[in-house]
Amino acid sequence: MVKMKKKSDTITNRELEVLKLVAKGYTTKEIGSILSIASTTVKTHRNTLRSKLCAKNCIELVYIATKYNLI
């Protein structure tokens, strides 16, 4: 089970889309283009995911997401 900081820290559909693209190795700019959102929005989603999953960086974020079958 994934350890979330709060019960309200559920992962949104958009955050999951961003997470899947991060795991595939896409850059922030590429993810923004694919999802038709600004790069700053991608960064916000990525930072929110790191906070929700208690990950120190994107590598750990992908590791945790893979470990718990989120992606």
mmCIF file as Biopython writes it, N, C-alpha, C and O atoms, coordinates in Angstrom:
data_model
#
loop_
_atom_site.group_PDB
_atom_site.id
_atom_site.type_symbol
_atom_site.label_atom_id
_atom_site.label_alt_id
_atom_site.label_comp_id
_atom_site.label_asym_id
_atom_site.label_entity_id
_atom_site.label_seq_id
_atom_site.pdbx_PDB_ins_code
_atom_site.Cartn_x
_atom_site.Cartn_y
_atom_site.Cartn_z
_atom_site.occupancy
_atom_site.B_iso_or_equiv
_atom_site.auth_seq_id
_atom_site.auth_asym_id
_atom_site.pdbx_PDB_model_num
ATOM 1   N N  . MET A ? 1  ? 0.844  -1.183 0.000   1.0 0.0 1  A 1 
ATOM 2   C CA . MET A ? 1  ? 0.000  0.000  0.000   1.0 0.0 1  A 1 
ATOM 3   C C  . MET A ? 1  ? 0.883  1.238  0.000   1.0 0.0 1  A 1 
ATOM 4   O O  . MET A ? 1  ? 1.908  1.289  0.680   1.0 0.0 1  A 1 
ATOM 5   N N  . VAL A ? 2  ? 0.474  2.223  -0.765  1.0 0.0 2  A 1 
ATOM 6   C CA . VAL A ? 2  ? 1.227  3.466  -0.863  1.0 0.0 2  A 1 
ATOM 7   C C  . VAL A ? 2  ? 0.950  4.308  0.376   1.0 0.0 2  A 1 
ATOM 8   O O  . VAL A ? 2  ? -0.203 4.485  0.772   1.0 0.0 2  A 1 
ATOM 9   N N  . LYS A ? 3  ? 2.002  4.819  0.979   1.0 0.0 3  A 1 
ATOM 10  C CA . LYS A ? 3  ? 1.859  5.657  2.165   1.0 0.0 3  A 1 
ATOM 11  C C  . LYS A ? 3  ? 1.643  7.098  1.723   1.0 0.0 3  A 1 
ATOM 12  O O  . LYS A ? 3  ? 2.563  7.739  1.214   1.0 0.0 3  A 1 
ATOM 13  N N  . MET A ? 4  ? 0.440  7.604  1.915   1.0 0.0 4  A 1 
ATOM 14  C CA . MET A ? 4  ? 0.113  8.979  1.569   1.0 0.0 4  A 1 
ATOM 15  C C  . MET A ? 4  ? 0.201  9.828  2.834   1.0 0.0 4  A 1 
ATOM 16  O O  . MET A ? 4  ? 0.001  9.332  3.942   1.0 0.0 4  A 1 
ATOM 17  N N  . LYS A ? 5  ? 0.500  11.104 2.657   1.0 0.0 5  A 1 
ATOM 18  C CA . LYS A ? 5  ? 0.589  11.999 3.804   1.0 0.0 5  A 1 
ATOM 19  C C  . LYS A ? 5  ? -0.776 12.163 4.471   1.0 0.0 5  A 1 
ATOM 20  O O  . LYS A ? 5  ? -0.884 12.129 5.697   1.0 0.0 5  A 1 
ATOM 21  N N  . LYS A ? 6  ? -1.823 12.344 3.649   1.0 0.0 6  A 1 
ATOM 22  C CA . LYS A ? 6  ? -3.182 12.520 4.161   1.0 0.0 6  A 1 
ATOM 23  C C  . LYS A ? 6  ? -4.127 11.666 3.332   1.0 0.0 6  A 1 
ATOM 24  O O  . LYS A ? 6  ? -3.815 11.312 2.195   1.0 0.0 6  A 1 
ATOM 25  N N  . LYS A ? 7  ? -5.267 11.339 3.891   1.0 0.0 7  A 1 
ATOM 26  C CA . LYS A ? 7  ? -6.258 10.578 3.137   1.0 0.0 7  A 1 
ATOM 27  C C  . LYS A ? 7  ? -6.722 11.344 1.904   1.0 0.0 7  A 1 
ATOM 28  O O  . LYS A ? 7  ? -7.063 10.743 0.885   1.0 0.0 7  A 1 
ATOM 29  N N  . SER A ? 8  ? -6.735 12.663 1.998   1.0 0.0 8  A 1 
ATOM 30  C CA . SER A ? 8  ? -7.201 13.495 0.883   1.0 0.0 8  A 1 
ATOM 31  C C  . SER A ? 8  ? -6.180 13.544 -0.264  1.0 0.0 8  A 1 
ATOM 32  O O  . SER A ? 8  ? -6.451 14.127 -1.314  1.0 0.0 8  A 1 
ATOM 33  N N  . ASP A ? 9  ? -5.023 12.938 -0.061  1.0 0.0 9  A 1 
ATOM 34  C CA . ASP A ? 9  ? -3.962 12.964 -1.065  1.0 0.0 9  A 1 
ATOM 35  C C  . ASP A ? 9  ? -4.130 11.858 -2.108  1.0 0.0 9  A 1 
ATOM 36  O O  . ASP A ? 9  ? -3.207 11.079 -2.344  1.0 0.0 9  A 1 
ATOM 37  N N  . THR A ? 10 ? -5.285 11.791 -2.718  1.0 0.0 10 A 1 
ATOM 38  C CA . THR A ? 10 ? -5.480 10.813 -3.778  1.0 0.0 10 A 1 
ATOM 39  C C  . THR A ? 10 ? -4.908 11.370 -5.076  1.0 0.0 10 A 1 
ATOM 40  O O  . THR A ? 10 ? -4.870 12.583 -5.283  1.0 0.0 10 A 1 
ATOM 41  N N  . ILE A ? 11 ? -4.476 10.489 -5.925  1.0 0.0 11 A 1 
ATOM 42  C CA . ILE A ? 11 ? -3.875 10.898 -7.192  1.0 0.0 11 A 1 
ATOM 43  C C  . ILE A ? 11 ? -4.985 11.135 -8.215  1.0 0.0 11 A 1 
ATOM 44  O O  . ILE A ? 11 ? -5.837 10.273 -8.433  1.0 0.0 11 A 1 
ATOM 45  N N  . THR A ? 12 ? -4.964 12.305 -8.833  1.0 0.0 12 A 1 
ATOM 46  C CA . THR A ? 12 ? -5.983 12.641 -9.823  1.0 0.0 12 A 1 
ATOM 47  C C  . THR A ? 12 ? -5.673 11.957 -11.157 1.0 0.0 12 A 1 
ATOM 48  O O  . THR A ? 12 ? -4.563 11.471 -11.374 1.0 0.0 12 A 1 
ATOM 49  N N  . ASN A ? 13 ? -6.657 11.927 -12.031 1.0 0.0 13 A 1 
ATOM 50  C CA . ASN A ? 13 ? -6.445 11.343 -13.358 1.0 0.0 13 A 1 
ATOM 51  C C  . ASN A ? 13 ? -5.343 12.073 -14.120 1.0 0.0 13 A 1 
ATOM 52  O O  . ASN A ? 13 ? -4.524 11.436 -14.782 1.0 0.0 13 A 1 
ATOM 53  N N  . ARG A ? 14 ? -5.315 13.392 -14.035 1.0 0.0 14 A 1 
ATOM 54  C CA . ARG A ? 14 ? -4.306 14.176 -14.738 1.0 0.0 14 A 1 
ATOM 55  C C  . ARG A ? 14 ? -2.922 13.900 -14.169 1.0 0.0 14 A 1 
ATOM 56  O O  . ARG A ? 14 ? -1.958 13.772 -14.924 1.0 0.0 14 A 1 
ATOM 57  N N  . GLU A ? 15 ? -2.812 13.807 -12.854 1.0 0.0 15 A 1 
ATOM 58  C CA . GLU A ? 15 ? -1.529 13.487 -12.236 1.0 0.0 15 A 1 
ATOM 59  C C  . GLU A ? 15 ? -1.058 12.112 -12.689 1.0 0.0 15 A 1 
ATOM 60  O O  . GLU A ? 15 ? 0.133  11.915 -12.927 1.0 0.0 15 A 1 
ATOM 61  N N  . LEU A ? 16 ? -1.966 11.174 -12.807 1.0 0.0 16 A 1 
ATOM 62  C CA . LEU A ? 16 ? -1.610 9.841  -13.273 1.0 0.0 16 A 1 
ATOM 63  C C  . LEU A ? 16 ? -1.120 9.878  -14.719 1.0 0.0 16 A 1 
ATOM 64  O O  . LEU A ? 16 ? -0.178 9.169  -15.074 1.0 0.0 16 A 1 
ATOM 65  N N  . GLU A ? 17 ? -1.754 10.700 -15.552 1.0 0.0 17 A 1 
ATOM 66  C CA . GLU A ? 17 ? -1.294 10.855 -16.937 1.0 0.0 17 A 1 
ATOM 67  C C  . GLU A ? 17 ? 0.134  11.394 -16.964 1.0 0.0 17 A 1 
ATOM 68  O O  . GLU A ? 17 ? 0.983  10.897 -17.704 1.0 0.0 17 A 1 
ATOM 69  N N  . VAL A ? 18 ? 0.384  12.411 -16.154 1.0 0.0 18 A 1 
ATOM 70  C CA . VAL A ? 18 ? 1.726  13.000 -16.073 1.0 0.0 18 A 1 
ATOM 71  C C  . VAL A ? 18 ? 2.716  11.960 -15.575 1.0 0.0 18 A 1 
ATOM 72  O O  . VAL A ? 18 ? 3.813  11.840 -16.121 1.0 0.0 18 A 1 
ATOM 73  N N  . LEU A ? 19 ? 2.351  11.218 -14.558 1.0 0.0 19 A 1 
ATOM 74  C CA . LEU A ? 19 ? 3.220  10.193 -13.980 1.0 0.0 19 A 1 
ATOM 75  C C  . LEU A ? 19 ? 3.608  9.142  -15.018 1.0 0.0 19 A 1 
ATOM 76  O O  . LEU A ? 19 ? 4.771  8.746  -15.096 1.0 0.0 19 A 1 
ATOM 77  N N  . LYS A ? 20 ? 2.663  8.701  -15.797 1.0 0.0 20 A 1 
ATOM 78  C CA . LYS A ? 20 ? 2.937  7.702  -16.842 1.0 0.0 20 A 1 
ATOM 79  C C  . LYS A ? 20 ? 3.916  8.242  -17.876 1.0 0.0 20 A 1 
ATOM 80  O O  . LYS A ? 20 ? 4.795  7.518  -18.344 1.0 0.0 20 A 1 
ATOM 81  N N  . LEU A ? 21 ? 3.766  9.511  -18.232 1.0 0.0 21 A 1 
ATOM 82  C CA . LEU A ? 21 ? 4.660  10.108 -19.223 1.0 0.0 21 A 1 
ATOM 83  C C  . LEU A ? 21 ? 6.057  10.350 -18.642 1.0 0.0 21 A 1 
ATOM 84  O O  . LEU A ? 21 ? 7.056  10.205 -19.348 1.0 0.0 21 A 1 
ATOM 85  N N  . VAL A ? 22 ? 6.128  10.716 -17.373 1.0 0.0 22 A 1 
ATOM 86  C CA . VAL A ? 22 ? 7.426  10.857 -16.694 1.0 0.0 22 A 1 
ATOM 87  C C  . VAL A ? 22 ? 8.139  9.516  -16.716 1.0 0.0 22 A 1 
ATOM 88  O O  . VAL A ? 22 ? 9.332  9.442  -17.008 1.0 0.0 22 A 1 
ATOM 89  N N  . ALA A ? 23 ? 7.402  8.454  -16.404 1.0 0.0 23 A 1 
ATOM 90  C CA . ALA A ? 23 ? 7.985  7.108  -16.374 1.0 0.0 23 A 1 
ATOM 91  C C  . ALA A ? 23 ? 8.483  6.675  -17.741 1.0 0.0 23 A 1 
ATOM 92  O O  . ALA A ? 23 ? 9.425  5.889  -17.838 1.0 0.0 23 A 1 
ATOM 93  N N  . LYS A ? 24 ? 7.863  7.179  -18.797 1.0 0.0 24 A 1 
ATOM 94  C CA . LYS A ? 24 ? 8.293  6.845  -20.156 1.0 0.0 24 A 1 
ATOM 95  C C  . LYS A ? 24 ? 9.491  7.678  -20.599 1.0 0.0 24 A 1 
ATOM 96  O O  . LYS A ? 24 ? 10.048 7.448  -21.673 1.0 0.0 24 A 1 
ATOM 97  N N  . GLY A ? 25 ? 9.889  8.647  -19.770 1.0 0.0 25 A 1 
ATOM 98  C CA . GLY A ? 25 ? 11.079 9.427  -20.066 1.0 0.0 25 A 1 
ATOM 99  C C  . GLY A ? 25 ? 10.852 10.728 -20.818 1.0 0.0 25 A 1 
ATOM 100 O O  . GLY A ? 25 ? 11.807 11.342 -21.295 1.0 0.0 25 A 1 
ATOM 101 N N  . TYR A ? 26 ? 9.614  11.151 -20.929 1.0 0.0 26 A 1 
ATOM 102 C CA . TYR A ? 26 ? 9.331  12.406 -21.629 1.0 0.0 26 A 1 
ATOM 103 C C  . TYR A ? 26 ? 9.785  13.590 -20.783 1.0 0.0 26 A 1 
ATOM 104 O O  . TYR A ? 26 ? 9.760  13.533 -19.553 1.0 0.0 26 A 1 
ATOM 105 N N  . THR A ? 27 ? 10.197 14.653 -21.449 1.0 0.0 27 A 1 
ATOM 106 C CA . THR A ? 27 ? 10.597 15.877 -20.760 1.0 0.0 27 A 1 
ATOM 107 C C  . THR A ? 27 ? 9.353  16.664 -20.360 1.0 0.0 27 A 1 
ATOM 108 O O  . THR A ? 27 ? 8.246  16.381 -20.816 1.0 0.0 27 A 1 
ATOM 109 N N  . THR A ? 28 ? 9.558  17.643 -19.511 1.0 0.0 28 A 1 
ATOM 110 C CA . THR A ? 28 ? 8.458  18.500 -19.073 1.0 0.0 28 A 1 
ATOM 111 C C  . THR A ? 28 ? 7.786  19.163 -20.272 1.0 0.0 28 A 1 
ATOM 112 O O  . THR A ? 28 ? 6.559  19.198 -20.363 1.0 0.0 28 A 1 
ATOM 113 N N  . LYS A ? 29 ? 8.579  19.675 -21.170 1.0 0.0 29 A 1 
ATOM 114 C CA . LYS A ? 29 ? 8.042  20.348 -22.357 1.0 0.0 29 A 1 
ATOM 115 C C  . LYS A ? 29 ? 7.251  19.374 -23.233 1.0 0.0 29 A 1 
ATOM 116 O O  . LYS A ? 29 ? 6.184  19.721 -23.739 1.0 0.0 29 A 1 
ATOM 117 N N  . GLU A ? 30 ? 7.768  18.163 -23.411 1.0 0.0 30 A 1 
ATOM 118 C CA . GLU A ? 30 ? 7.078  17.154 -24.218 1.0 0.0 30 A 1 
ATOM 119 C C  . GLU A ? 30 ? 5.754  16.745 -23.576 1.0 0.0 30 A 1 
ATOM 120 O O  . GLU A ? 30 ? 4.745  16.587 -24.264 1.0 0.0 30 A 1 
ATOM 121 N N  . ILE A ? 31 ? 5.763  16.575 -22.260 1.0 0.0 31 A 1 
ATOM 122 C CA . ILE A ? 31 ? 4.530  16.207 -21.551 1.0 0.0 31 A 1 
ATOM 123 C C  . ILE A ? 31 ? 3.493  17.314 -21.705 1.0 0.0 31 A 1 
ATOM 124 O O  . ILE A ? 31 ? 2.318  17.043 -21.954 1.0 0.0 31 A 1 
ATOM 125 N N  . GLY A ? 32 ? 3.931  18.551 -21.558 1.0 0.0 32 A 1 
ATOM 126 C CA . GLY A ? 32 ? 3.024  19.685 -21.748 1.0 0.0 32 A 1 
ATOM 127 C C  . GLY A ? 32 ? 2.407  19.696 -23.132 1.0 0.0 32 A 1 
ATOM 128 O O  . GLY A ? 32 ? 1.211  19.946 -23.286 1.0 0.0 32 A 1 
ATOM 129 N N  . SER A ? 33 ? 3.217  19.425 -24.129 1.0 0.0 33 A 1 
ATOM 130 C CA . SER A ? 33 ? 2.732  19.394 -25.509 1.0 0.0 33 A 1 
ATOM 131 C C  . SER A ? 33 ? 1.750  18.247 -25.725 1.0 0.0 33 A 1 
ATOM 132 O O  . SER A ? 33 ? 0.706  18.436 -26.349 1.0 0.0 33 A 1 
ATOM 133 N N  . ILE A ? 34 ? 2.073  17.071 -25.219 1.0 0.0 34 A 1 
ATOM 134 C CA . ILE A ? 34 ? 1.206  15.894 -25.378 1.0 0.0 34 A 1 
ATOM 135 C C  . ILE A ? 34 ? -0.152 16.127 -24.711 1.0 0.0 34 A 1 
ATOM 136 O O  . ILE A ? 34 ? -1.193 15.782 -25.270 1.0 0.0 34 A 1 
ATOM 137 N N  . LEU A ? 35 ? -0.133 16.713 -23.521 1.0 0.0 35 A 1 
ATOM 138 C CA . LEU A ? 35 ? -1.367 16.903 -22.756 1.0 0.0 35 A 1 
ATOM 139 C C  . LEU A ? 35 ? -2.023 18.269 -22.984 1.0 0.0 35 A 1 
ATOM 140 O O  . LEU A ? 35 ? -3.072 18.568 -22.412 1.0 0.0 35 A 1 
ATOM 141 N N  . SER A ? 36 ? -1.394 19.088 -23.823 1.0 0.0 36 A 1 
ATOM 142 C CA . SER A ? 36 ? -1.890 20.438 -24.122 1.0 0.0 36 A 1 
ATOM 143 C C  . SER A ? 36 ? -2.032 21.287 -22.853 1.0 0.0 36 A 1 
ATOM 144 O O  . SER A ? 36 ? -3.047 21.948 -22.634 1.0 0.0 36 A 1 
ATOM 145 N N  . ILE A ? 37 ? -0.983 21.244 -22.030 1.0 0.0 37 A 1 
ATOM 146 C CA . ILE A ? 37 ? -0.926 22.069 -20.830 1.0 0.0 37 A 1 
ATOM 147 C C  . ILE A ? 37 ? 0.439  22.751 -20.766 1.0 0.0 37 A 1 
ATOM 148 O O  . ILE A ? 37 ? 1.381  22.330 -21.437 1.0 0.0 37 A 1 
ATOM 149 N N  . ALA A ? 38 ? 0.538  23.788 -19.971 1.0 0.0 38 A 1 
ATOM 150 C CA . ALA A ? 38 ? 1.793  24.533 -19.850 1.0 0.0 38 A 1 
ATOM 151 C C  . ALA A ? 38 ? 2.848  23.708 -19.107 1.0 0.0 38 A 1 
ATOM 152 O O  . ALA A ? 38 ? 2.521  22.864 -18.272 1.0 0.0 38 A 1 
ATOM 153 N N  . SER A ? 39 ? 4.094  23.965 -19.421 1.0 0.0 39 A 1 
ATOM 154 C CA . SER A ? 39 ? 5.210  23.285 -18.738 1.0 0.0 39 A 1 
ATOM 155 C C  . SER A ? 39 ? 5.164  23.524 -17.238 1.0 0.0 39 A 1 
ATOM 156 O O  . SER A ? 39 ? 5.492  22.634 -16.453 1.0 0.0 39 A 1 
ATOM 157 N N  . THR A ? 40 ? 4.758  24.721 -16.841 1.0 0.0 40 A 1 
ATOM 158 C CA . THR A ? 40 ? 4.666  25.019 -15.407 1.0 0.0 40 A 1 
ATOM 159 C C  . THR A ? 40 ? 3.595  24.156 -14.732 1.0 0.0 40 A 1 
ATOM 160 O O  . THR A ? 40 ? 3.738  23.786 -13.567 1.0 0.0 40 A 1 
ATOM 161 N N  . THR A ? 41 ? 2.539  23.842 -15.454 1.0 0.0 41 A 1 
ATOM 162 C CA . THR A ? 41 ? 1.489  22.973 -14.918 1.0 0.0 41 A 1 
ATOM 163 C C  . THR A ? 41 ? 2.019  21.555 -14.761 1.0 0.0 41 A 1 
ATOM 164 O O  . THR A ? 41 ? 1.707  20.880 -13.780 1.0 0.0 41 A 1 
ATOM 165 N N  . VAL A ? 42 ? 2.817  21.101 -15.717 1.0 0.0 42 A 1 
ATOM 166 C CA . VAL A ? 42 ? 3.439  19.778 -15.617 1.0 0.0 42 A 1 
ATOM 167 C C  . VAL A ? 42 ? 4.327  19.728 -14.383 1.0 0.0 42 A 1 
ATOM 168 O O  . VAL A ? 42 ? 4.289  18.757 -13.627 1.0 0.0 42 A 1 
ATOM 169 N N  . LYS A ? 43 ? 5.128  20.770 -14.176 1.0 0.0 43 A 1 
ATOM 170 C CA . LYS A ? 43 ? 6.008  20.825 -13.008 1.0 0.0 43 A 1 
ATOM 171 C C  . LYS A ? 43 ? 5.201  20.787 -11.715 1.0 0.0 43 A 1 
ATOM 172 O O  . LYS A ? 43 ? 5.590  20.125 -10.753 1.0 0.0 43 A 1 
ATOM 173 N N  . THR A ? 44 ? 4.081  21.495 -11.696 1.0 0.0 44 A 1 
ATOM 174 C CA . THR A ? 44 ? 3.220  21.503 -10.518 1.0 0.0 44 A 1 
ATOM 175 C C  . THR A ? 44 ? 2.673  20.103 -10.236 1.0 0.0 44 A 1 
ATOM 176 O O  . THR A ? 44 ? 2.690  19.649 -9.092  1.0 0.0 44 A 1 
ATOM 177 N N  . HIS A ? 45 ? 2.190  19.421 -11.274 1.0 0.0 45 A 1 
ATOM 178 C CA . HIS A ? 45 ? 1.681  18.058 -11.103 1.0 0.0 45 A 1 
ATOM 179 C C  . HIS A ? 45 ? 2.782  17.130 -10.601 1.0 0.0 45 A 1 
ATOM 180 O O  . HIS A ? 45 ? 2.551  16.320 -9.703  1.0 0.0 45 A 1 
ATOM 181 N N  . ARG A ? 46 ? 3.963  17.244 -11.171 1.0 0.0 46 A 1 
ATOM 182 C CA . ARG A ? 46 ? 5.081  16.392 -10.774 1.0 0.0 46 A 1 
ATOM 183 C C  . ARG A ? 46 ? 5.459  16.639 -9.302  1.0 0.0 46 A 1 
ATOM 184 O O  . ARG A ? 46 ? 5.699  15.691 -8.554  1.0 0.0 46 A 1 
ATOM 185 N N  . ASN A ? 47 ? 5.510  17.896 -8.899  1.0 0.0 47 A 1 
ATOM 186 C CA . ASN A ? 47 ? 5.836  18.228 -7.515  1.0 0.0 47 A 1 
ATOM 187 C C  . ASN A ? 47 ? 4.750  17.758 -6.550  1.0 0.0 47 A 1 
ATOM 188 O O  . ASN A ? 47 ? 5.048  17.296 -5.449  1.0 0.0 47 A 1 
ATOM 189 N N  . THR A ? 48 ? 3.499  17.878 -6.966  1.0 0.0 48 A 1 
ATOM 190 C CA . THR A ? 48 ? 2.385  17.407 -6.141  1.0 0.0 48 A 1 
ATOM 191 C C  . THR A ? 48 ? 2.466  15.892 -5.968  1.0 0.0 48 A 1 
ATOM 192 O O  . THR A ? 48 ? 2.258  15.375 -4.871  1.0 0.0 48 A 1 
ATOM 193 N N  . LEU A ? 49 ? 2.767  15.188 -7.053  1.0 0.0 49 A 1 
ATOM 194 C CA . LEU A ? 49 ? 2.926  13.736 -6.983  1.0 0.0 49 A 1 
ATOM 195 C C  . LEU A ? 49 ? 4.061  13.355 -6.040  1.0 0.0 49 A 1 
ATOM 196 O O  . LEU A ? 49 ? 3.913  12.448 -5.221  1.0 0.0 49 A 1 
ATOM 197 N N  . ARG A ? 50 ? 5.190  14.044 -6.154  1.0 0.0 50 A 1 
ATOM 198 C CA . ARG A ? 50 ? 6.318  13.755 -5.272  1.0 0.0 50 A 1 
ATOM 199 C C  . ARG A ? 50 ? 5.923  13.937 -3.813  1.0 0.0 50 A 1 
ATOM 200 O O  . ARG A ? 50 ? 6.312  13.146 -2.953  1.0 0.0 50 A 1 
ATOM 201 N N  . SER A ? 51 ? 5.159  14.969 -3.542  1.0 0.0 51 A 1 
ATOM 202 C CA . SER A ? 51 ? 4.710  15.227 -2.180  1.0 0.0 51 A 1 
ATOM 203 C C  . SER A ? 51 ? 3.737  14.141 -1.712  1.0 0.0 51 A 1 
ATOM 204 O O  . SER A ? 51 ? 3.874  13.619 -0.606  1.0 0.0 51 A 1 
ATOM 205 N N  . LYS A ? 52 ? 2.770  13.806 -2.543  1.0 0.0 52 A 1 
ATOM 206 C CA . LYS A ? 52 ? 1.767  12.803 -2.176  1.0 0.0 52 A 1 
ATOM 207 C C  . LYS A ? 52 ? 2.384  11.423 -1.950  1.0 0.0 52 A 1 
ATOM 208 O O  . LYS A ? 52 ? 1.950  10.686 -1.065  1.0 0.0 52 A 1 
ATOM 209 N N  . LEU A ? 53 ? 3.387  11.075 -2.740  1.0 0.0 53 A 1 
ATOM 210 C CA . LEU A ? 53 ? 4.007  9.751  -2.640  1.0 0.0 53 A 1 
ATOM 211 C C  . LEU A ? 53 ? 5.282  9.753  -1.802  1.0 0.0 53 A 1 
ATOM 212 O O  . LEU A ? 53 ? 5.981  8.744  -1.707  1.0 0.0 53 A 1 
ATOM 213 N N  . CYS A ? 54 ? 5.571  10.896 -1.200  1.0 0.0 54 A 1 
ATOM 214 C CA . CYS A ? 54 ? 6.750  11.037 -0.327  1.0 0.0 54 A 1 
ATOM 215 C C  . CYS A ? 54 ? 8.040  10.650 -1.061  1.0 0.0 54 A 1 
ATOM 216 O O  . CYS A ? 54 ? 8.896  9.961  -0.506  1.0 0.0 54 A 1 
ATOM 217 N N  . ALA A ? 55 ? 8.166  11.096 -2.300  1.0 0.0 55 A 1 
ATOM 218 C CA . ALA A ? 55 ? 9.348  10.813 -3.113  1.0 0.0 55 A 1 
ATOM 219 C C  . ALA A ? 55 ? 10.284 12.019 -3.085  1.0 0.0 55 A 1 
ATOM 220 O O  . ALA A ? 55 ? 9.839  13.166 -3.119  1.0 0.0 55 A 1 
ATOM 221 N N  . LYS A ? 56 ? 11.570 11.746 -3.023  1.0 0.0 56 A 1 
ATOM 222 C CA . LYS A ? 56 ? 12.566 12.821 -2.975  1.0 0.0 56 A 1 
ATOM 223 C C  . LYS A ? 56 ? 12.841 13.424 -4.349  1.0 0.0 56 A 1 
ATOM 224 O O  . LYS A ? 56 ? 13.199 14.597 -4.459  1.0 0.0 56 A 1 
ATOM 225 N N  . ASN A ? 57 ? 12.672 12.616 -5.400  1.0 0.0 57 A 1 
ATOM 226 C CA . ASN A ? 57 ? 12.945 13.078 -6.759  1.0 0.0 57 A 1 
ATOM 227 C C  . ASN A ? 57 ? 12.114 12.252 -7.735  1.0 0.0 57 A 1 
ATOM 228 O O  . ASN A ? 57 ? 11.379 11.351 -7.329  1.0 0.0 57 A 1 
ATOM 229 N N  . CYS A ? 58 ? 12.236 12.563 -9.014  1.0 0.0 58 A 1 
ATOM 230 C CA . CYS A ? 58 ? 11.423 11.874 -10.026 1.0 0.0 58 A 1 
ATOM 231 C C  . CYS A ? 58 ? 11.807 10.407 -10.187 1.0 0.0 58 A 1 
ATOM 232 O O  . CYS A ? 58 ? 10.962 9.579  -10.527 1.0 0.0 58 A 1 
ATOM 233 N N  . ILE A ? 59 ? 13.045 10.086 -9.953  1.0 0.0 59 A 1 
ATOM 234 C CA . ILE A ? 59 ? 13.463 8.684  -10.049 1.0 0.0 59 A 1 
ATOM 235 C C  . ILE A ? 59 ? 12.761 7.868  -8.967  1.0 0.0 59 A 1 
ATOM 236 O O  . ILE A ? 59 ? 12.230 6.791  -9.237  1.0 0.0 59 A 1 
ATOM 237 N N  . GLU A ? 60 ? 12.764 8.386  -7.754  1.0 0.0 60 A 1 
ATOM 238 C CA . GLU A ? 60 ? 12.075 7.696  -6.668  1.0 0.0 60 A 1 
ATOM 239 C C  . GLU A ? 60 ? 10.564 7.682  -6.906  1.0 0.0 60 A 1 
ATOM 240 O O  . GLU A ? 60 ? 9.890  6.712  -6.562  1.0 0.0 60 A 1 
ATOM 241 N N  . LEU A ? 61 ? 10.041 8.740  -7.485  1.0 0.0 61 A 1 
ATOM 242 C CA . LEU A ? 61 ? 8.619  8.811  -7.812  1.0 0.0 61 A 1 
ATOM 243 C C  . LEU A ? 61 ? 8.221  7.664  -8.738  1.0 0.0 61 A 1 
ATOM 244 O O  . LEU A ? 61 ? 7.223  6.985  -8.494  1.0 0.0 61 A 1 
ATOM 245 N N  . VAL A ? 62 ? 8.991  7.449  -9.789  1.0 0.0 62 A 1 
ATOM 246 C CA . VAL A ? 62 ? 8.717  6.366  -10.734 1.0 0.0 62 A 1 
ATOM 247 C C  . VAL A ? 62 ? 8.901  5.011  -10.053 1.0 0.0 62 A 1 
ATOM 248 O O  . VAL A ? 62 ? 8.120  4.090  -10.294 1.0 0.0 62 A 1 
ATOM 249 N N  . TYR A ? 63 ? 9.918  4.879  -9.209  1.0 0.0 63 A 1 
ATOM 250 C CA . TYR A ? 63 ? 10.144 3.632  -8.478  1.0 0.0 63 A 1 
ATOM 251 C C  . TYR A ? 63 ? 8.932  3.284  -7.608  1.0 0.0 63 A 1 
ATOM 252 O O  . TYR A ? 63 ? 8.442  2.155  -7.636  1.0 0.0 63 A 1 
ATOM 253 N N  . ILE A ? 64 ? 8.459  4.257  -6.843  1.0 0.0 64 A 1 
ATOM 254 C CA . ILE A ? 64 ? 7.308  4.025  -5.957  1.0 0.0 64 A 1 
ATOM 255 C C  . ILE A ? 64 ? 6.071  3.694  -6.772  1.0 0.0 64 A 1 
ATOM 256 O O  . ILE A ? 64 ? 5.327  2.776  -6.428  1.0 0.0 64 A 1 
ATOM 257 N N  . ALA A ? 65 ? 5.845  4.428  -7.843  1.0 0.0 65 A 1 
ATOM 258 C CA . ALA A ? 65 ? 4.674  4.200  -8.692  1.0 0.0 65 A 1 
ATOM 259 C C  . ALA A ? 65 ? 4.703  2.811  -9.306  1.0 0.0 65 A 1 
ATOM 260 O O  . ALA A ? 65 ? 3.667  2.157  -9.426  1.0 0.0 65 A 1 
ATOM 261 N N  . THR A ? 66 ? 5.885  2.363  -9.691  1.0 0.0 66 A 1 
ATOM 262 C CA . THR A ? 66 ? 6.029  1.016  -10.265 1.0 0.0 66 A 1 
ATOM 263 C C  . THR A ? 66 ? 5.847  -0.052 -9.180  1.0 0.0 66 A 1 
ATOM 264 O O  . THR A ? 66 ? 5.164  -1.053 -9.394  1.0 0.0 66 A 1 
ATOM 265 N N  . LYS A ? 67 ? 6.455  0.170  -8.035  1.0 0.0 67 A 1 
ATOM 266 C CA . LYS A ? 67 ? 6.382  -0.782 -6.925  1.0 0.0 67 A 1 
ATOM 267 C C  . LYS A ? 67 ? 4.943  -1.053 -6.505  1.0 0.0 67 A 1 
ATOM 268 O O  . LYS A ? 67 ? 4.579  -2.183 -6.180  1.0 0.0 67 A 1 
ATOM 269 N N  . TYR A ? 68 ? 4.129  0.001  -6.517  1.0 0.0 68 A 1 
ATOM 270 C CA . TYR A ? 68 ? 2.749  -0.126 -6.066  1.0 0.0 68 A 1 
ATOM 271 C C  . TYR A ? 68 ? 1.740  -0.196 -7.220  1.0 0.0 68 A 1 
ATOM 272 O O  . TYR A ? 68 ? 0.546  0.043  -7.036  1.0 0.0 68 A 1 
ATOM 273 N N  . ASN A ? 69 ? 2.251  -0.531 -8.416  1.0 0.0 69 A 1 
ATOM 274 C CA . ASN A ? 69 ? 1.406  -0.746 -9.596  1.0 0.0 69 A 1 
ATOM 275 C C  . ASN A ? 69 ? 0.484  0.431  -9.929  1.0 0.0 69 A 1 
ATOM 276 O O  . ASN A ? 69 ? -0.656 0.242  -10.353 1.0 0.0 69 A 1 
ATOM 277 N N  . LEU A ? 70 ? 0.999  1.647  -9.730  1.0 0.0 70 A 1 
ATOM 278 C CA . LEU A ? 70 ? 0.232  2.826  -10.107 1.0 0.0 70 A 1 
ATOM 279 C C  . LEU A ? 70 ? 0.357  3.088  -11.603 1.0 0.0 70 A 1 
ATOM 280 O O  . LEU A ? 70 ? -0.508 3.711  -12.218 1.0 0.0 70 A 1 
ATOM 281 N N  . ILE A ? 71 ? 1.457  2.595  -12.173 1.0 0.0 71 A 1 
ATOM 282 C CA . ILE A ? 71 ? 1.672  2.765  -13.616 1.0 0.0 71 A 1 
ATOM 283 C C  . ILE A ? 71 ? 2.000  1.426  -14.246 1.0 0.0 71 A 1 
ATOM 284 O O  . ILE A ? 71 ? 2.217  1.348  -15.455 1.0 0.0 71 A 1 
#
